[in-house]
Amino acid sequence: MDTRTFAGLLAATPPTALRIIELTAELTRHDGSLDLDAAAARQKDVDAASAQAQDYASTTGRLKEALRWHLRPRRS
């Protein structure tokens, strides 16, 4: 995996179908609060979804910084 190029950074970015969004919806009560008992019972799912979200944040952060670096104003 070549993370030195934009194509490599894009290829390293995980898909945007983040499980944490769906899981949070499943664990949210009708009043909008989180069902802590249900979340505790699904701890493995919560951990996996959190890891996936962290990986996504990390790789998209690298891509953002690469773009920012390349687009920064240059002094003549």
MARMITI-84021 format. One record per residue: x, y, z of N, C-alpha, C in turn. Coordinates in steps of 0.1 Angstrom, whole numbers, padded with zeros to 4 digits, always signed. Layout:
N
XYZXYZXYZ/...
//
This chain:
76
+0008-0012+0000+0000+0000+0000+0009+0012+0000/+0007+0021-0010+0015+0033-0011+0008+0045-0005/+0012+0049+0007+0005+0060+0013+0013+0073+0011/+0022+0073+0002+0029+0085-0001+0023+0093-0013/+0013+0087-0019+0006+0094-0030-0009+0096-0026/-0016+0105-0033-0030+0106-0030-0038+0094-0034/-0034+0087-0044-0041+0075-0048-0039+0064-0037/-0027+0064-0032-0024+0054-0021-0032+0058-0008/-0032+0071-0005-0040+0075+0007-0055+0072+0005/-0060+0074-0007-0074+0071-0010-0077+0056-0009/-0068+0048-0014-0069+0034-0014-0069+0028+0001/-0061+0035+0009-0060+0031+0023-0072+0035+0032/-0080+0044+0026-0092+0049+0034-0103+0039+0034/-0108+0035+0045-0118+0024+0046-0131+0030+0040/-0141+0021+0037-0154+0025+0032-0161+0033+0042/-0170+0042+0038-0177+0051+0047-0189+0044+0054/-0192+0032+0051-0203+0025+0058-0198+0021+0072/-0198+0031+0081-0193+0029+0094-0204+0022+0103/-0200+0011+0109-0209+0003+0117-0213+0010+0129/-0205+0019+0134-0208+0027+0147-0221+0035+0145/-0224+0040+0133-0236+0047+0131-0248+0039+0132/-0248+0027+0125-0259+0018+0126-0261+0012+0140/-0249+0009+0147-0250+0003+0160-0255+0013+0170/-0251+0026+0169-0257+0036+0178-0272+0037+0176/-0276+0037+0164-0291+0037+0162-0298+0025+0168/-0292+0014+0168-0298+0002+0174-0298+0002+0189/-0288+0009+0195-0287+0010+0209-0293+0022+0216/-0300+0031+0207-0306+0043+0212-0321+0040+0215/-0325+0044+0227-0339+0043+0231-0348+0053+0224/-0361+0051+0226-0370+0060+0219-0369+0074+0225/-0365+0076+0237-0363+0089+0243-0350+0096+0239/-0342+0089+0231-0329+0095+0227-0317+0091+0235/-0319+0084+0246-0308+0080+0255-0302+0067+0250/-0290+0064+0254-0283+0052+0250-0287+0041+0260/-0291+0029+0255-0294+0018+0264-0281+0011+0268/-0276+0015+0280-0263+0011+0285-0263-0004+0287/-0274-0010+0291-0274-0025+0293-0272-0032+0280/-0279-0027+0269-0278-0033+0256-0264-0031+0250/-0259-0020+0253-0245-0017+0248-0235-0026+0255/-0237-0028+0268-0228-0037+0275-0229-0051+0270/-0241-0055+0267-0243-0069+0262-0237-0071+0248/-0234-0060+0241-0229-0061+0228-0215-0054+0227/-0207-0056+0238-0194-0050+0240-0185-0053+0228/-0185-0065+0223-0176-0069+0212-0180-0061+0200/-0193-0059+0197-0197-0051+0186-0193-0036+0187/-0195-0031+0200-0192-0017+0202-0176-0015+0200/-0168-0025+0205-0154-0024+0204-0150-0024+0189/-0156-0033+0181-0152-0035+0167-0157-0022+0159/-0169-0017+0162-0174-0005+0156-0165+0007+0159/-0161+0008+0172-0152+0019+0176-0138+0018+0169/-0133+0006+0168-0120+0005+0161-0121+0008+0146/-0132+0005+0140-0134+0008+0126-0135+0023+0124/-0143+0030+0133-0144+0044+0132-0131+0051+0135/-0123+0046+0144-0110+0052+0147-0101+0050+0135/-0101+0039+0128-0093+0036+0116-0097+0046+0105/-0110+0048+0104-0115+0057+0094-0110+0072+0097/-0111+0076+0109-0107+0089+0113-0092+0091+0111/-0085+0081+0114-0070+0082+0112-0066+0083+0098/-0072+0075+0089-0068+0075+0075-0073+0087+0068/-0085+0091+0071-0090+0104+0065-0083+0116+0070/-0078+0115+0082-0070+0126+0088-0057+0127+0080/-0050+0116+0077-0038+0116+0069-0041+0122+0055/-0052+0118+0049-0055+0124+0036-0057+0139+0037/-0065+0143+0047-0067+0157+0049-0054+0165+0051/-0045+0160+0059-0033+0167+0061-0024+0168+0048/-0024+0157+0040-0017+0157+0028-0023+0167+0018/-0036+0168+0017-0042+0178+0009-0039+0192+0014/-0040+0194+0027-0037+0207+0032-0022+0211+0029/-0013+0202+0031+0001+0205+0028+0003+0209+0014/-0003+0201+0004-0001+0204-0010-0008+0216-0014/-0018+0220-0007-0026+0232-0012-0022+0245-0004/-0012+0244+0005-0008+0256+0013-0002+0266+0003/-0003+0279+0007+0003+0289-0001+0018+0288-0001/+0024+0290-0013+0039+0289-0014+0044+0303-0015/+0056+0305-0009+0063+0318-0011+0071+0318-0023/+0071+0328-0030+0079+0329-0043+0093+0332-0040/
//
